[in-house]
Amino acid sequence: MIPKGIVIHHTGSHDVGIDVVRGWHVEERGWPDVGYNWLIRSGGIVEFGRPLDVISYHARNRNHTHIGIALTGCFSGTPPNEKACREPDDKQLLSLINLCKQNMAEFNIPITMIERHHAGCPGDRFPFEWFINQLRGGTKRGTVMAALEVIENQLTIIKSVIS
């Protein structure tokens, strides 16, 4: 598949690894493998799911054309359980932005093709408009994101001095 877009999801669960999500998709839904191409866990850990050259199962009518990226967590206003319901953490958002930018550049995906799975996914607590603004080069989210950007810039400078 040569991707034409990216669909953003949330798992609607607590923080779990790709193998757990694969189990849900295979055992509970009857799919041949995990539906997502990428999973971003709490803390920004990115795990590989389904290869791009295999049809995915993450978004009806877009499985053949869109990359599926899911963030662990429940970002809806009405949680299935209080511990899982939250906003995505800053490191998850930073990893999502970087992964999307990488795929947008590699496959020439326009920003207009970065989409929610549906109205309730990735949930009303997910800052979708802010996220799209970041892909356009907008401002950082809060002081934690600003601090992460400063640290990244400092590391880049230190690496160039050492080299």
Beta strands, then each sheet from edge to edge (+ up, - down):
strand 1: 5-10
strand 2: 38-40
strand 3: 46-48
strand 4: 66-71
strand 5: 114-116
sheet 1: 3+ 2- 4- 1- 5-
end
